Every structure is written in C-alpha cells, then in structure tokens.
C-alpha cells in the first residue's frame, strides 16, 4: 500500500487516543487518476481532541508536508499555523509520531 508508514502511524494514534479521528481525501485512492488525484496524492485531515489540534498531512506535487494548528472547543481553527516539511514517506511517519508525542506533552 502506498504511504503505508503514514497510515500505520495514524492507526496507532487512533487506537490509543480517545477523540482522534481523520478523514482521508487522498487522490491515490481514487480509481480515476485524473489531474487532481495525481497532483494531490496524499491529503489527510486529522482532528485530535486530546491535544485540540487539527493536522493536515499532504503531498502536493512533490512536496510532502505536515501542517497543524490549534482548534477551539467547537472545532474551529485558531492561532498560529505550523509546518513541517518532509523529504519522504518514512520521514513523514516519523515526524507524525514525534509531533503526537510533543503535542501530548504540551496538552
């Protein structure tokens, strides 16, 4: 499976953290590989109620990035936006794990 390490990191978090959910809008899953699917092969939106963060895990063209920011109790984004650039899938999975640990400690 494409992006296996990333999905495994999300699965571990989902199994251990109440209030964690994600929606997968990734183009690589689309059976019709049109331009939009090819341009945005990875697009996952995470809501982590345990840390009150929204996290986007994306690949747009060749660029892989984790973006996150705080959300309020109604689920609206608030505050500063942070970005983590990742050179590849394995590194993105590692950065996600580190981010979850860092956010847990801060919560």
C-alpha positions as CSV (number, residue, x, y, z in Angstrom):
1,X,0.0,0.0,0.0
2,X,1.2,3.5,-0.8
3,X,2.1,5.6,2.2
4,X,1.9,2.6,4.5
5,X,4.1,4.1,7.2
6,X,1.9,7.1,7.5
7,X,-1.3,5.1,7.7
8,X,0.3,2.9,10.4
9,X,1.2,5.9,12.5
10,X,-2.3,7.2,12.2
11,X,-3.7,3.8,13.1
12,X,-1.5,3.6,16.3
13,X,-2.7,7.0,17.3
14,X,-6.4,6.2,16.6
15,X,-6.1,3.0,18.7
16,X,-4.6,4.8,21.7
17,X,-6.1,8.2,21.8
18,X,-9.8,9.0,22.5
19,X,-11.1,11.8,20.3
20,X,-8.7,11.2,17.5
21,X,-10.2,10.9,14.0
22,X,-9.1,11.5,10.5
23,X,-10.6,12.0,7.1
24,X,-8.7,10.8,4.0
25,X,-9.2,12.7,0.8
26,X,-6.1,11.3,-0.8
27,X,-6.0,11.2,-4.6
28,X,-4.0,8.0,-4.8
29,X,-7.1,6.0,-3.6
30,X,-9.2,7.5,-6.5
31,X,-9.8,4.8,-9.2
32,X,-9.9,7.6,-11.7
33,X,-6.5,9.0,-11.8
34,X,-7.3,12.5,-13.1
35,X,-5.1,15.6,-12.8
36,X,-6.4,16.5,-9.3
37,X,-5.7,12.9,-8.0
38,X,-2.2,13.0,-9.4
39,X,-1.5,16.5,-8.1
40,X,-2.7,15.7,-4.6
41,X,-2.0,12.1,-4.0
42,X,-1.9,12.5,-0.2
43,X,-4.5,14.6,1.6
44,X,-5.5,13.7,5.2
45,X,-7.2,15.9,7.7
46,X,-6.8,15.0,11.4
47,X,-8.8,16.2,14.4
48,X,-7.1,15.3,17.6
49,X,-9.4,16.3,20.5
50,X,-6.9,15.0,23.1
51,X,-4.5,17.8,22.1
52,X,-7.1,20.2,20.5
53,X,-5.1,20.3,17.2
54,X,-6.1,20.0,13.6
55,X,-3.4,18.4,11.4
56,X,-3.1,18.2,7.7
57,X,-0.9,15.5,6.1
58,X,-0.4,16.4,2.5
59,X,1.6,15.8,-0.6
60,X,1.0,18.4,-3.3
61,X,3.1,17.7,-6.4
62,X,6.5,16.5,-5.0
63,X,6.2,18.5,-1.7
64,X,5.3,16.5,1.5
65,X,4.2,18.5,4.5
66,X,2.6,18.2,7.9
67,X,0.6,21.4,8.8
68,X,-1.0,21.9,12.2
69,X,-2.7,24.5,14.3
70,X,-4.9,24.7,17.5
71,X,-8.6,24.4,17.3
72,X,-11.2,25.6,19.8
73,X,-13.8,23.5,21.6
74,X,-16.2,24.0,18.6
75,X,-13.6,22.7,16.2
76,X,-12.7,26.0,14.6
77,X,-9.1,26.7,13.7
78,X,-7.3,29.3,15.9
79,X,-3.9,30.6,16.4
80,X,-0.7,30.2,14.5
81,X,-0.2,27.7,11.7
82,X,3.0,25.4,11.9
83,X,4.6,23.5,9.0
84,X,6.9,20.5,8.9
85,X,8.4,19.7,5.5
86,X,9.3,16.1,5.0
87,X,11.6,14.6,2.3
88,X,9.7,11.3,2.1
89,X,7.1,8.9,3.4
90,X,9.2,7.3,6.1
91,X,10.4,10.6,7.4
92,X,6.8,11.9,7.4
93,X,5.6,9.0,9.5
94,X,8.5,9.6,12.0
95,X,7.6,13.3,12.1
96,X,4.0,12.5,12.8
97,X,5.0,10.3,15.7
98,X,7.2,13.0,17.1
99,X,4.5,15.6,16.7
100,X,2.0,13.4,18.5
101,X,4.4,13.0,21.4
102,X,5.2,16.7,21.6
103,X,1.6,17.7,21.5
104,X,0.7,15.2,24.2
105,X,3.3,16.6,26.5
106,X,2.1,20.1,25.9
107,X,-1.6,19.3,26.5
